[in-house]
């Protein structure tokens, strides 16, 4: 009996690995909230959150989420801040355009359709941008290009990823009477769980770009998984059928 219990609770058991991953998600989620307090650092915090989940896929819990998050944050600080400020500018511009179009009415109401299309496109691109930033080296322009490329390479996967993120937001704001429960979930694991699911969906797409370079500039834009063995990467390749 004692052998069964010790085996069940060991770090190598299914239960032990599950609890380890939950602990990593919670730890990374708390780090994300802490580092997002200045608001302008939400971008690098998102990239760092995805970086933790990226590493978690391969290490079976053999990592410190706090140190790994800090490493991902420092790696993506500049690019994360710039891309997040661009996102805030898009949101602000769309907000004022929507308000003006509704106030002016008439022909200006037609512009609402174009604004909503731009916002939808921005949501898709930014859903991919920070996982791409966490996974690849490259300049900002390359990261945006890669995000667009990966988004439309597998449309069904794109729809699933955006649906998960949008669905979580709709569920939260659609049932405000359950706000204490949603606050608890988002505070402890919500952002981390979505990032974990995102990396599971996207890593098979990223796998073929291991150890690549931009031939034009010679800059290293390789997937940040080159340290992992070929067997692990082949397992990812088998998942890329969706």
Buried (B, 14 or more C-beta within 10 A) or exposed (E): EEEEEEEEEEEEEEEBBEBBBBEBBBBBBBBBBEBBEEEEBBBBBBBBBBBBBBBBBBEEBEBEBBEBBBBBBEBBBEBBBBBBEBBBEBEEEBEEBBEEBEEEEEEEEEBEEEBEEBBEEBEBBBBBBBBBBBBBBBEBEBBBEBBBEBBEEBEEBBEBBBEBBEEBEEEBEEEEEEEEEBEEBBEBBBBBBBBBBBBEBBBBBBBEBBEBEBEEEEEEBBBBBEEBEEEEBEEBBEEBEE
